[in-house]
Amino acid sequence: MATSECSEKWSNVNTCIFIDLYKERPYLWNPKHLQYKNKLIRFDGLTEIGNIMKISVEECEKKIKNLLSQYDREKKKIKKTKSPAQVLVLLKTFGLHMNKCIFFRIGINQCTQGIQEKKRPRVQY
């Protein structure tokens, strides 16, 4: 996918490849990874993905942000939906990517759980 084509809709194949490349680099998405806060390593990881996908680092960041937003929106829709038939329709539209994107939120949830546990004061009786 050339840089000039980035604004066009990505195919499912390209999106799946992108998600897999991102997932292979946990320092980009896992807050508990030792290199997560290292901006140079993170930039290098995004550059690698960009080179493979033939897009810029900015486009990588934009794609990640859009996938996260879409994942959260679809998850919220599924949670609100009462009809199993509607859930199936929602899963057909984003289901392929949803299963691949679950690691985004697993890393974030692990991190926020750790923070919440640290904030709780221990009361001794």
C-alpha positions in Angstrom: 0.0 0.0 0.0 1.7 3.2 -1.1 1.7 6.4 0.9 -0.6 8.1 -1.5 -3.2 5.3 -1.1 -3.3 5.6 2.8 -6.4 7.6 2.8 -8.3 5.0 0.9 -10.1 2.2 2.7 -7.8 -0.6 3.7 -8.6 -4.2 2.7 -9.2 -6.8 5.3 -6.0 -8.5 4.4 -3.9 -5.3 4.8 -5.6 -4.5 8.1 -4.9 -8.1 9.4 -1.3 -7.8 8.3 -1.0 -4.5 10.1 -2.5 -5.8 13.3 -0.2 -8.8 13.2 2.9 -6.6 12.7 1.8 -4.4 15.6 1.0 -7.4 17.9 4.6 -8.8 17.2 6.0 -5.6 18.9 4.6 -5.7 22.4 6.7 -2.6 23.4 4.2 -0.6 21.3 1.1 -1.7 23.1 1.9 -3.4 26.4 2.4 -0.8 29.2 4.2 -3.4 31.3 6.9 -4.0 28.6 10.3 -2.8 29.7 10.8 -0.8 26.5 7.2 0.7 26.4 8.4 4.1 27.5 11.4 4.2 25.3 10.4 6.6 22.5 13.3 5.7 20.2 12.5 2.0 20.2 8.8 2.7 19.8 9.5 5.0 16.9 11.8 2.3 15.3 9.0 -0.3 15.7 6.5 2.0 14.0 9.0 2.7 11.3 9.5 -1.0 10.7 5.8 -1.5 10.3 5.5 1.5 8.1 8.3 0.3 5.8 6.6 -3.2 5.5 3.2 -1.6 4.9 4.7 1.2 2.8 3.1 3.9 4.9 4.5 6.7 7.1 4.9 6.5 10.9 2.1 9.0 11.2 -0.2 6.8 9.2 0.7 3.9 11.5 -0.2 5.9 14.5 -3.5 7.0 12.9 -4.4 3.4 11.9 -3.7 2.2 15.5 -5.8 5.0 16.9 -8.6 4.3 14.5 -8.5 0.5 15.2 -8.7 1.1 18.9 -11.6 3.5 18.5 -13.4 1.1 16.2 -12.7 -1.8 18.6 -14.1 0.1 21.6 -17.2 1.2 19.6 -18.0 -2.3 18.4 -17.5 -3.7 21.9 -19.9 -1.1 23.3 -22.5 -1.9 20.6 -22.2 -5.6 21.3 -22.6 -5.0 25.1 -25.8 -2.9 24.5 -27.3 -5.4 22.0 -29.9 -7.7 23.4 -30.6 -9.7 20.2 -28.3 -12.6 19.3 -29.0 -11.9 15.6 -27.8 -8.3 16.0 -24.7 -9.5 17.7 -23.9 -11.8 14.8 -24.4 -8.9 12.3 -22.0 -6.8 14.4 -19.4 -9.6 14.6 -19.6 -10.0 10.8 -18.8 -6.4 10.2 -15.8 -6.1 12.6 -15.5 -9.6 14.0 -12.3 -10.6 12.1 -10.4 -7.5 13.4 -12.1 -7.6 16.8 -10.5 -11.0 17.6 -7.1 -9.8 16.4 -7.4 -6.5 18.4 -8.2 -7.9 21.8 -4.6 -7.8 22.8 -4.7 -4.0 22.6 -7.0 -3.8 25.6 -5.6 -6.8 27.5 -2.3 -4.9 27.9 -4.0 -1.7 28.9 -6.4 -3.5 31.4 -3.4 -5.3 33.0 -1.7 -2.0 33.5 -4.8 -0.2 35.0 -5.5 -3.1 37.3 -2.0 -2.8 38.7 -2.5 0.9 39.2 -5.8 0.4 40.9 -4.4 -2.2 43.2 -1.5 0.0 44.2 -3.9 2.9 45.1 -6.1 0.8 47.5 -5.0 1.4 51.0 -4.7 -1.7 53.2 -6.7 -1.5 56.3 -5.5 -3.5 59.2 -7.8 -4.3 62.1 
